[in-house]
Amino acid sequence: MNGTRASLDVETLLKLVLLLIAVYLVLEIVGPVVGFIADLVSTVVVLAIALVIVLWLLDRI
């Protein structure tokens, strides 16, 4: 059991930390973009449903 600790090199740990930081930054950038697209799609869906209801009430469908 002795001597089995620290099997990873410092460079490997630094690469892992840098990778995690890069993933975090990408998620911080992509998050608002995905939120904006989701808001836009939900607005379009609500407008489409309202249009279908109005057309149904006017006997156009």
PDB file of N, CA, C, O and CB in Angstrom:
ATOM      1  N   MET A   1       0.819  -1.179   0.000  1.00  0.00           N
ATOM      2  CA  MET A   1       0.000   0.000   0.000  1.00  0.00           C
ATOM      3  C   MET A   1       0.872   1.255   0.000  1.00  0.00           C
ATOM      4  O   MET A   1       0.480   2.283  -0.553  1.00  0.00           O
ATOM      5  CB  MET A   1      -0.937  -0.009   1.198  1.00  0.00           C
ATOM      6  N   ASN A   2       2.008   1.177   0.595  1.00  0.00           N
ATOM      7  CA  ASN A   2       2.907   2.324   0.595  1.00  0.00           C
ATOM      8  C   ASN A   2       3.514   2.487  -0.782  1.00  0.00           C
ATOM      9  O   ASN A   2       3.858   1.503  -1.438  1.00  0.00           O
ATOM     10  CB  ASN A   2       4.011   2.166   1.659  1.00  0.00           C
ATOM     11  N   GLY A   3       3.644   3.723  -1.218  1.00  0.00           N
ATOM     12  CA  GLY A   3       4.258   3.984  -2.509  1.00  0.00           C
ATOM     13  C   GLY A   3       3.286   3.966  -3.672  1.00  0.00           C
ATOM     14  O   GLY A   3       3.717   4.116  -4.815  1.00  0.00           O
ATOM     15  N   THR A   4       1.996   3.788  -3.434  1.00  0.00           N
ATOM     16  CA  THR A   4       1.024   3.761  -4.529  1.00  0.00           C
ATOM     17  C   THR A   4       0.342   5.115  -4.728  1.00  0.00           C
ATOM     18  O   THR A   4      -0.421   5.286  -5.678  1.00  0.00           O
ATOM     19  CB  THR A   4      -0.027   2.691  -4.266  1.00  0.00           C
ATOM     20  N   ARG A   5       0.606   6.064  -3.855  1.00  0.00           N
ATOM     21  CA  ARG A   5       0.007   7.394  -4.006  1.00  0.00           C
ATOM     22  C   ARG A   5       0.753   8.196  -5.055  1.00  0.00           C
ATOM     23  O   ARG A   5       1.907   7.906  -5.372  1.00  0.00           O
ATOM     24  CB  ARG A   5       0.005   8.147  -2.666  1.00  0.00           C
ATOM     25  N   ALA A   6       0.088   9.200  -5.586  1.00  0.00           N
ATOM     26  CA  ALA A   6       0.681  10.128  -6.554  1.00  0.00           C
ATOM     27  C   ALA A   6       1.122   9.416  -7.817  1.00  0.00           C
ATOM     28  O   ALA A   6       2.239   9.602  -8.298  1.00  0.00           O
ATOM     29  CB  ALA A   6       1.865  10.854  -5.936  1.00  0.00           C
ATOM     30  N   SER A   7       0.225   8.595  -8.347  1.00  0.00           N
ATOM     31  CA  SER A   7       0.569   7.896  -9.584  1.00  0.00           C
ATOM     32  C   SER A   7       0.411   8.794 -10.808  1.00  0.00           C
ATOM     33  O   SER A   7       0.838   8.421 -11.901  1.00  0.00           O
ATOM     34  CB  SER A   7      -0.296   6.654  -9.740  1.00  0.00           C
ATOM     35  N   LEU A   8      -0.198   9.975 -10.643  1.00  0.00           N
ATOM     36  CA  LEU A   8      -0.332  10.930 -11.742  1.00  0.00           C
ATOM     37  C   LEU A   8       0.764  11.982 -11.648  1.00  0.00           C
ATOM     38  O   LEU A   8       1.114  12.441 -10.560  1.00  0.00           O
ATOM     39  CB  LEU A   8      -1.728  11.599 -11.726  1.00  0.00           C
ATOM     40  N   ASP A   9       1.290  12.349 -12.789  1.00  0.00           N
ATOM     41  CA  ASP A   9       2.299  13.403 -12.823  1.00  0.00           C
ATOM     42  C   ASP A   9       1.637  14.768 -12.647  1.00  0.00           C
ATOM     43  O   ASP A   9       0.429  14.918 -12.830  1.00  0.00           O
ATOM     44  CB  ASP A   9       3.094  13.354 -14.146  1.00  0.00           C
ATOM     45  N   VAL A  10       2.442  15.743 -12.292  1.00  0.00           N
ATOM     46  CA  VAL A  10       1.944  17.104 -12.114  1.00  0.00           C
ATOM     47  C   VAL A  10       1.441  17.657 -13.439  1.00  0.00           C
ATOM     48  O   VAL A  10       0.420  18.344 -13.477  1.00  0.00           O
ATOM     49  CB  VAL A  10       3.042  18.016 -11.535  1.00  0.00           C
ATOM     50  N   GLU A  11       2.148  17.363 -14.527  1.00  0.00           N
ATOM     51  CA  GLU A  11       1.732  17.851 -15.842  1.00  0.00           C
ATOM     52  C   GLU A  11       0.364  17.295 -16.227  1.00  0.00           C
ATOM     53  O   GLU A  11      -0.454  18.004 -16.811  1.00  0.00           O
ATOM     54  CB  GLU A  11       2.770  17.475 -16.904  1.00  0.00           C
ATOM     55  N   THR A  12       0.117  16.036 -15.902  1.00  0.00           N
ATOM     56  CA  THR A  12      -1.174  15.421 -16.206  1.00  0.00           C
ATOM     57  C   THR A  12      -2.284  16.097 -15.412  1.00  0.00           C
ATOM     58  O   THR A  12      -3.363  16.359 -15.944  1.00  0.00           O
ATOM     59  CB  THR A  12      -1.142  13.913 -15.902  1.00  0.00           C
ATOM     60  N   LEU A  13      -2.023  16.377 -14.150  1.00  0.00           N
ATOM     61  CA  LEU A  13      -3.025  17.061 -13.331  1.00  0.00           C
ATOM     62  C   LEU A  13      -3.287  18.472 -13.842  1.00  0.00           C
ATOM     63  O   LEU A  13      -4.431  18.926 -13.854  1.00  0.00           O
ATOM     64  CB  LEU A  13      -2.576  17.110 -11.870  1.00  0.00           C
ATOM     65  N   LEU A  14      -2.234  19.168 -14.265  1.00  0.00           N
ATOM     66  CA  LEU A  14      -2.419  20.510 -14.815  1.00  0.00           C
ATOM     67  C   LEU A  14      -3.230  20.475 -16.098  1.00  0.00           C
ATOM     68  O   LEU A  14      -4.083  21.335 -16.321  1.00  0.00           O
ATOM     69  CB  LEU A  14      -1.071  21.168 -15.072  1.00  0.00           C
ATOM     70  N   LYS A  15      -2.970  19.487 -16.942  1.00  0.00           N
ATOM     71  CA  LYS A  15      -3.750  19.348 -18.174  1.00  0.00           C
ATOM     72  C   LYS A  15      -5.212  19.077 -17.854  1.00  0.00           C
ATOM     73  O   LYS A  15      -6.107  19.609 -18.511  1.00  0.00           O
ATOM     74  CB  LYS A  15      -3.182  18.221 -19.053  1.00  0.00           C
ATOM     75  N   LEU A  16      -5.452  18.254 -16.851  1.00  0.00           N
ATOM     76  CA  LEU A  16      -6.826  17.944 -16.452  1.00  0.00           C
ATOM     77  C   LEU A  16      -7.535  19.191 -15.926  1.00  0.00           C
ATOM     78  O   LEU A  16      -8.695  19.433 -16.260  1.00  0.00           O
ATOM     79  CB  LEU A  16      -6.839  16.837 -15.385  1.00  0.00           C
ATOM     80  N   VAL A  17      -6.847  19.978 -15.107  1.00  0.00           N
ATOM     81  CA  VAL A  17      -7.436  21.207 -14.575  1.00  0.00           C
ATOM     82  C   VAL A  17      -7.709  22.198 -15.700  1.00  0.00           C
ATOM     83  O   VAL A  17      -8.767  22.826 -15.727  1.00  0.00           O
ATOM     84  CB  VAL A  17      -6.510  21.841 -13.520  1.00  0.00           C
ATOM     85  N   LEU A  18      -6.765  22.346 -16.631  1.00  0.00           N
ATOM     86  CA  LEU A  18      -6.975  23.249 -17.762  1.00  0.00           C
ATOM     87  C   LEU A  18      -8.140  22.793 -18.634  1.00  0.00           C
ATOM     88  O   LEU A  18      -8.900  23.622 -19.133  1.00  0.00           O
ATOM     89  CB  LEU A  18      -5.705  23.348 -18.603  1.00  0.00           C
ATOM     90  N   LEU A  19      -8.285  21.494 -18.821  1.00  0.00           N
ATOM     91  CA  LEU A  19      -9.412  20.963 -19.590  1.00  0.00           C
ATOM     92  C   LEU A  19     -10.733  21.281 -18.901  1.00  0.00           C
ATOM     93  O   LEU A  19     -11.696  21.681 -19.555  1.00  0.00           O
ATOM     94  CB  LEU A  19      -9.266  19.445 -19.782  1.00  0.00           C
ATOM     95  N   LEU A  20     -10.782  21.105 -17.589  1.00  0.00           N
ATOM     96  CA  LEU A  20     -12.008  21.410 -16.851  1.00  0.00           C
ATOM     97  C   LEU A  20     -12.342  22.897 -16.912  1.00  0.00           C
ATOM     98  O   LEU A  20     -13.512  23.264 -17.018  1.00  0.00           O
ATOM     99  CB  LEU A  20     -11.873  20.965 -15.397  1.00  0.00           C
ATOM    100  N   ILE A  21     -11.329  23.753 -16.845  1.00  0.00           N
ATOM    101  CA  ILE A  21     -11.559  25.197 -16.964  1.00  0.00           C
ATOM    102  C   ILE A  21     -12.076  25.543 -18.355  1.00  0.00           C
ATOM    103  O   ILE A  21     -12.976  26.372 -18.496  1.00  0.00           O
ATOM    104  CB  ILE A  21     -10.264  25.981 -16.667  1.00  0.00           C
ATOM    105  N   ALA A  22     -11.510  24.912 -19.384  1.00  0.00           N
ATOM    106  CA  ALA A  22     -11.958  25.167 -20.754  1.00  0.00           C
ATOM    107  C   ALA A  22     -13.409  24.730 -20.938  1.00  0.00           C
ATOM    108  O   ALA A  22     -14.197  25.442 -21.561  1.00  0.00           O
ATOM    109  CB  ALA A  22     -11.052  24.439 -21.762  1.00  0.00           C
ATOM    110  N   VAL A  23     -13.765  23.568 -20.402  1.00  0.00           N
ATOM    111  CA  VAL A  23     -15.149  23.087 -20.499  1.00  0.00           C
ATOM    112  C   VAL A  23     -16.087  24.044 -19.773  1.00  0.00           C
ATOM    113  O   VAL A  23     -17.175  24.340 -20.267  1.00  0.00           O
ATOM    114  CB  VAL A  23     -15.278  21.659 -19.911  1.00  0.00           C
ATOM    115  N   TYR A  24     -15.679  24.525 -18.616  1.00  0.00           N
ATOM    116  CA  TYR A  24     -16.498  25.475 -17.860  1.00  0.00           C
ATOM    117  C   TYR A  24     -16.717  26.764 -18.654  1.00  0.00           C
ATOM    118  O   TYR A  24     -17.834  27.279 -18.709  1.00  0.00           O
ATOM    119  CB  TYR A  24     -15.837  25.792 -16.508  1.00  0.00           C
ATOM    120  N   LEU A  25     -15.662  27.279 -19.262  1.00  0.00           N
ATOM    121  CA  LEU A  25     -15.791  28.509 -20.044  1.00  0.00           C
ATOM    122  C   LEU A  25     -16.692  28.316 -21.258  1.00  0.00           C
ATOM    123  O   LEU A  25     -17.488  29.195 -21.587  1.00  0.00           O
ATOM    124  CB  LEU A  25     -14.418  28.993 -20.493  1.00  0.00           C
ATOM    125  N   VAL A  26     -16.572  27.174 -21.923  1.00  0.00           N
ATOM    126  CA  VAL A  26     -17.437  26.892 -23.073  1.00  0.00           C
ATOM    127  C   VAL A  26     -18.892  26.819 -22.630  1.00  0.00           C
ATOM    128  O   VAL A  26     -19.775  27.348 -23.305  1.00  0.00           O
ATOM    129  CB  VAL A  26     -17.019  25.571 -23.763  1.00  0.00           C
ATOM    130  N   LEU A  27     -19.145  26.169 -21.505  1.00  0.00           N
ATOM    131  CA  LEU A  27     -20.521  26.088 -21.007  1.00  0.00           C
ATOM    132  C   LEU A  27     -21.057  27.461 -20.616  1.00  0.00           C
ATOM    133  O   LEU A  27     -22.241  27.736 -20.811  1.00  0.00           O
ATOM    134  CB  LEU A  27     -20.596  25.142 -19.810  1.00  0.00           C
ATOM    135  N   GLU A  28     -20.210  28.319 -20.072  1.00  0.00           N
ATOM    136  CA  GLU A  28     -20.635  29.677 -19.729  1.00  0.00           C
ATOM    137  C   GLU A  28     -20.986  30.482 -20.976  1.00  0.00           C
ATOM    138  O   GLU A  28     -21.880  31.327 -20.932  1.00  0.00           O
ATOM    139  CB  GLU A  28     -19.538  30.393 -18.939  1.00  0.00           C
ATOM    140  N   ILE A  29     -20.301  30.232 -22.076  1.00  0.00           N
ATOM    141  CA  ILE A  29     -20.575  30.954 -23.317  1.00  0.00           C
ATOM    142  C   ILE A  29     -21.793  30.373 -24.023  1.00  0.00           C
ATOM    143  O   ILE A  29     -22.633  31.121 -24.523  1.00  0.00           O
ATOM    144  CB  ILE A  29     -19.355  30.911 -24.246  1.00  0.00           C
ATOM    145  N   VAL A  30     -21.898  29.055 -24.070  1.00  0.00           N
ATOM    146  CA  VAL A  30     -22.971  28.394 -24.817  1.00  0.00           C
ATOM    147  C   VAL A  30     -24.302  28.478 -24.071  1.00  0.00           C
ATOM    148  O   VAL A  30     -25.356  28.485 -24.707  1.00  0.00           O
ATOM    149  CB  VAL A  30     -22.610  26.926 -25.078  1.00  0.00           C
ATOM    150  N   GLY A  31     -24.282  28.541 -22.761  1.00  0.00           N
ATOM    151  CA  GLY A  31     -25.509  28.561 -21.962  1.00  0.00           C
ATOM    152  C   GLY A  31     -26.481  29.659 -22.348  1.00  0.00           C
ATOM    153  O   GLY A  31     -27.643  29.361 -22.620  1.00  0.00           O
ATOM    154  N   PRO A  32     -26.061  30.910 -22.384  1.00  0.00           N
ATOM    155  CA  PRO A  32     -26.989  31.981 -22.777  1.00  0.00           C
ATOM    156  C   PRO A  32     -27.486  31.849 -24.215  1.00  0.00           C
ATOM    157  O   PRO A  32     -28.630  32.198 -24.508  1.00  0.00           O
ATOM    158  CB  PRO A  32     -26.320  33.326 -22.605  1.00  0.00           C
ATOM    159  N   VAL A  33     -26.645  31.352 -25.107  1.00  0.00           N
ATOM    160  CA  VAL A  33     -27.067  31.178 -26.503  1.00  0.00           C
ATOM    161  C   VAL A  33     -28.185  30.144 -26.581  1.00  0.00           C
ATOM    162  O   VAL A  33     -29.184  30.353 -27.269  1.00  0.00           O
ATOM    163  CB  VAL A  33     -25.870  30.748 -27.394  1.00  0.00           C
ATOM    164  N   VAL A  34     -28.015  29.033 -25.878  1.00  0.00           N
ATOM    165  CA  VAL A  34     -29.051  27.996 -25.872  1.00  0.00           C
ATOM    166  C   VAL A  34     -30.320  28.526 -25.212  1.00  0.00           C
ATOM    167  O   VAL A  34     -31.423  28.224 -25.666  1.00  0.00           O
ATOM    168  CB  VAL A  34     -28.554  26.724 -25.140  1.00  0.00           C
ATOM    169  N   GLY A  35     -30.179  29.306 -24.152  1.00  0.00           N
ATOM    170  CA  GLY A  35     -31.343  29.901 -23.498  1.00  0.00           C
ATOM    171  C   GLY A  35     -32.090  30.846 -24.413  1.00  0.00           C
ATOM    172  O   GLY A  35     -33.321  30.854 -24.430  1.00  0.00           O
ATOM    173  N   PHE A  36     -31.350  31.651 -25.184  1.00  0.00           N
ATOM    174  CA  PHE A  36     -31.980  32.571 -26.131  1.00  0.00           C
ATOM    175  C   PHE A  36     -32.738  31.803 -27.208  1.00  0.00           C
ATOM    176  O   PHE A  36     -33.859  32.171 -27.559  1.00  0.00           O
ATOM    177  CB  PHE A  36     -30.926  33.485 -26.775  1.00  0.00           C
ATOM    178  N   ILE A  37     -32.136  30.744 -27.730  1.00  0.00           N
ATOM    179  CA  ILE A  37     -32.799  29.940 -28.766  1.00  0.00           C
ATOM    180  C   ILE A  37     -34.048  29.275 -28.196  1.00  0.00           C
ATOM    181  O   ILE A  37     -35.073  29.209 -28.875  1.00  0.00           O
ATOM    182  CB  ILE A  37     -31.832  28.869 -29.334  1.00  0.00           C
ATOM    183  N   ALA A  38     -33.979  28.785 -26.965  1.00  0.00           N
ATOM    184  CA  ALA A  38     -35.147  28.160 -26.342  1.00  0.00           C
ATOM    185  C   ALA A  38     -36.267  29.174 -26.143  1.00  0.00           C
ATOM    186  O   ALA A  38     -37.435  28.855 -26.366  1.00  0.00           O
ATOM    187  CB  ALA A  38     -34.765  27.528 -24.997  1.00  0.00           C
ATOM    188  N   ASP A  39     -35.925  30.391 -25.728  1.00  0.00           N
ATOM    189  CA  ASP A  39     -36.942  31.438 -25.576  1.00  0.00           C
ATOM    190  C   ASP A  39     -37.579  31.787 -26.913  1.00  0.00           C
ATOM    191  O   ASP A  39     -38.792  31.975 -27.000  1.00  0.00           O
ATOM    192  CB  ASP A  39     -36.328  32.694 -24.949  1.00  0.00           C
ATOM    193  N   LEU A  40     -36.766  31.872 -27.944  1.00  0.00           N
ATOM    194  CA  LEU A  40     -37.268  32.197 -29.278  1.00  0.00           C
ATOM    195  C   LEU A  40     -38.210  31.108 -29.783  1.00  0.00           C
ATOM    196  O   LEU A  40     -39.275  31.409 -30.322  1.00  0.00           O
ATOM    197  CB  LEU A  40     -36.103  32.386 -30.259  1.00  0.00           C
ATOM    198  N   VAL A  41     -37.824  29.853 -29.613  1.00  0.00           N
ATOM    199  CA  VAL A  41     -38.661  28.741 -30.072  1.00  0.00           C
ATOM    200  C   VAL A  41     -39.967  28.700 -29.288  1.00  0.00           C
ATOM    201  O   VAL A  41     -41.027  28.461 -29.867  1.00  0.00           O
ATOM    202  CB  VAL A  41     -37.911  27.400 -29.931  1.00  0.00           C
ATOM    203  N   SER A  42     -39.905  28.929 -27.984  1.00  0.00           N
ATOM    204  CA  SER A  42     -41.141  28.892 -27.198  1.00  0.00           C
ATOM    205  C   SER A  42     -42.085  30.015 -27.614  1.00  0.00           C
ATOM    206  O   SER A  42     -43.300  29.816 -27.636  1.00  0.00           O
ATOM    207  CB  SER A  42     -40.827  28.997 -25.697  1.00  0.00           C
ATOM    208  N   THR A  43     -41.554  31.185 -27.944  1.00  0.00           N
ATOM    209  CA  THR A  43     -42.392  32.291 -28.420  1.00  0.00           C
ATOM    210  C   THR A  43     -43.051  31.942 -29.745  1.00  0.00           C
ATOM    211  O   THR A  43     -44.233  32.223 -29.942  1.00  0.00           O
ATOM    212  CB  THR A  43     -41.562  33.571 -28.568  1.00  0.00           C
ATOM    213  N   VAL A  44     -42.308  31.341 -30.644  1.00  0.00           N
ATOM    214  CA  VAL A  44     -42.864  30.948 -31.943  1.00  0.00           C
ATOM    215  C   VAL A  44     -43.947  29.895 -31.760  1.00  0.00           C
ATOM    216  O   VAL A  44     -44.970  29.942 -32.444  1.00  0.00           O
ATOM    217  CB  VAL A  44     -41.754  30.415 -32.873  1.00  0.00           C
ATOM    218  N   VAL A  45     -43.746  28.954 -30.857  1.00  0.00           N
ATOM    219  CA  VAL A  45     -44.751  27.916 -30.614  1.00  0.00           C
ATOM    220  C   VAL A  45     -46.027  28.534 -30.048  1.00  0.00           C
ATOM    221  O   VAL A  45     -47.127  28.161 -30.456  1.00  0.00           O
ATOM    222  CB  VAL A  45     -44.203  26.840 -29.648  1.00  0.00           C
ATOM    223  N   VAL A  46     -45.895  29.466 -29.121  1.00  0.00           N
ATOM    224  CA  VAL A  46     -47.076  30.129 -28.550  1.00  0.00           C
ATOM    225  C   VAL A  46     -47.820  30.912 -29.625  1.00  0.00           C
ATOM    226  O   VAL A  46     -49.049  30.869 -29.678  1.00  0.00           O
ATOM    227  CB  VAL A  46     -46.669  31.068 -27.394  1.00  0.00           C
ATOM    228  N   LEU A  47     -47.097  31.623 -30.476  1.00  0.00           N
ATOM    229  CA  LEU A  47     -47.745  32.357 -31.566  1.00  0.00           C
ATOM    230  C   LEU A  47     -48.441  31.412 -32.544  1.00  0.00           C
ATOM    231  O   LEU A  47     -49.529  31.721 -33.031  1.00  0.00           O
ATOM    232  CB  LEU A  47     -46.718  33.211 -32.311  1.00  0.00           C
ATOM    233  N   ALA A  48     -47.835  30.278 -32.833  1.00  0.00           N
ATOM    234  CA  ALA A  48     -48.453  29.305 -33.737  1.00  0.00           C
ATOM    235  C   ALA A  48     -49.733  28.735 -33.130  1.00  0.00           C
ATOM    236  O   ALA A  48     -50.728  28.563 -33.835  1.00  0.00           O
ATOM    237  CB  ALA A  48     -47.468  28.168 -34.057  1.00  0.00           C
ATOM    238  N   ILE A  49     -49.717  28.446 -31.850  1.00  0.00           N
ATOM    239  CA  ILE A  49     -50.921  27.930 -31.188  1.00  0.00           C
ATOM    240  C   ILE A  49     -52.019  28.986 -31.195  1.00  0.00           C
ATOM    241  O   ILE A  49     -53.181  28.670 -31.450  1.00  0.00           O
ATOM    242  CB  ILE A  49     -50.605  27.494 -29.736  1.00  0.00           C
ATOM    243  N   ALA A  50     -51.662  30.238 -30.917  1.00  0.00           N
ATOM    244  CA  ALA A  50     -52.657  31.315 -30.947  1.00  0.00           C
ATOM    245  C   ALA A  50     -53.233  31.481 -32.346  1.00  0.00           C
ATOM    246  O   ALA A  50     -54.436  31.699 -32.492  1.00  0.00           O
ATOM    247  CB  ALA A  50     -52.036  32.639 -30.474  1.00  0.00           C
ATOM    248  N   LEU A  51     -52.406  31.381 -33.371  1.00  0.00           N
ATOM    249  CA  LEU A  51     -52.875  31.485 -34.750  1.00  0.00           C
ATOM    250  C   LEU A  51     -53.836  30.352 -35.097  1.00  0.00           C
ATOM    251  O   LEU A  51     -54.858  30.582 -35.743  1.00  0.00           O
ATOM    252  CB  LEU A  51     -51.690  31.480 -35.714  1.00  0.00           C
ATOM    253  N   VAL A  52     -53.521  29.147 -34.679  1.00  0.00           N
ATOM    254  CA  VAL A  52     -54.407  28.007 -34.942  1.00  0.00           C
ATOM    255  C   VAL A  52     -55.747  28.203 -34.243  1.00  0.00           C
ATOM    256  O   VAL A  52     -56.791  27.894 -34.818  1.00  0.00           O
ATOM    257  CB  VAL A  52     -53.752  26.687 -34.479  1.00  0.00           C
ATOM    258  N   ILE A  53     -55.734  28.711 -33.013  1.00  0.00           N
ATOM    259  CA  ILE A  53     -56.991  28.934 -32.289  1.00  0.00           C
ATOM    260  C   ILE A  53     -57.827  30.009 -32.985  1.00  0.00           C
ATOM    261  O   ILE A  53     -59.038  29.848 -33.135  1.00  0.00           O
ATOM    262  CB  ILE A  53     -56.709  29.343 -30.823  1.00  0.00           C
ATOM    263  N   VAL A  54     -57.195  31.096 -33.407  1.00  0.00           N
ATOM    264  CA  VAL A  54     -57.928  32.162 -34.101  1.00  0.00           C
ATOM    265  C   VAL A  54     -58.499  31.645 -35.411  1.00  0.00           C
ATOM    266  O   VAL A  54     -59.660  31.912 -35.724  1.00  0.00           O
ATOM    267  CB  VAL A  54     -57.013  33.376 -34.362  1.00  0.00           C
ATOM    268  N   LEU A  55     -57.707  30.913 -36.180  1.00  0.00           N
ATOM    269  CA  LEU A  55     -58.209  30.358 -37.440  1.00  0.00           C
ATOM    270  C   LEU A  55     -59.343  29.374 -37.201  1.00  0.00           C
ATOM    271  O   LEU A  55     -60.284  29.315 -37.992  1.00  0.00           O
ATOM    272  CB  LEU A  55     -57.081  29.671 -38.206  1.00  0.00           C
ATOM    273  N   TRP A  56     -59.271  28.608 -36.131  1.00  0.00           N
ATOM    274  CA  TRP A  56     -60.336  27.657 -35.817  1.00  0.00           C
ATOM    275  C   TRP A  56     -61.612  28.407 -35.441  1.00  0.00           C
ATOM    276  O   TRP A  56     -62.706  28.014 -35.847  1.00  0.00           O
ATOM    277  CB  TRP A  56     -59.905  26.712 -34.669  1.00  0.00           C
ATOM    278  N   LEU A  57     -61.476  29.487 -34.664  1.00  0.00           N
ATOM    279  CA  LEU A  57     -62.652  30.264 -34.284  1.00  0.00           C
ATOM    280  C   LEU A  57     -63.287  30.953 -35.487  1.00  0.00           C
ATOM    281  O   LEU A  57     -64.503  31.144 -35.511  1.00  0.00           O
ATOM    282  CB  LEU A  57     -62.280  31.299 -33.233  1.00  0.00           C
ATOM    283  N   LEU A  58     -62.503  31.324 -36.469  1.00  0.00           N
ATOM    284  CA  LEU A  58     -63.024  31.969 -37.675  1.00  0.00           C
ATOM    285  C   LEU A  58     -63.424  30.957 -38.751  1.00  0.00           C
ATOM    286  O   LEU A  58     -63.759  31.346 -39.871  1.00  0.00           O
ATOM    287  CB  LEU A  58     -61.987  32.928 -38.235  1.00  0.00           C
ATOM    288  N   ASP A  59     -63.393  29.687 -38.426  1.00  0.00           N
ATOM    289  CA  ASP A  59     -63.732  28.589 -39.345  1.00  0.00           C
ATOM    290  C   ASP A  59     -62.886  28.621 -40.619  1.00  0.00           C
ATOM    291  O   ASP A  59     -63.395  28.377 -41.713  1.00  0.00           O
ATOM    292  CB  ASP A  59     -65.213  28.652 -39.714  1.00  0.00           C
ATOM    293  N   ARG A  60     -61.632  28.913 -40.475  1.00  0.00           N
ATOM    294  CA  ARG A  60     -60.712  28.907 -41.617  1.00  0.00           C
ATOM    295  C   ARG A  60     -59.983  27.574 -41.747  1.00  0.00           C
ATOM    296  O   ARG A  60     -59.347  27.310 -42.767  1.00  0.00           O
ATOM    297  CB  ARG A  60     -59.698  30.039 -41.483  1.00  0.00           C
ATOM    298  N   ILE A  61     -60.074  26.739 -40.722  1.00  0.00           N
ATOM    299  CA  ILE A  61     -59.484  25.404 -40.815  1.00  0.00           C
ATOM    300  C   ILE A  61     -60.532  24.349 -40.620  1.00  0.00           C
ATOM    301  O   ILE A  61     -60.225  23.158 -40.664  1.00  0.00           O
ATOM    302  CB  ILE A  61     -58.374  25.226 -39.795  1.00  0.00           C
TER     303      ILE A  61
END
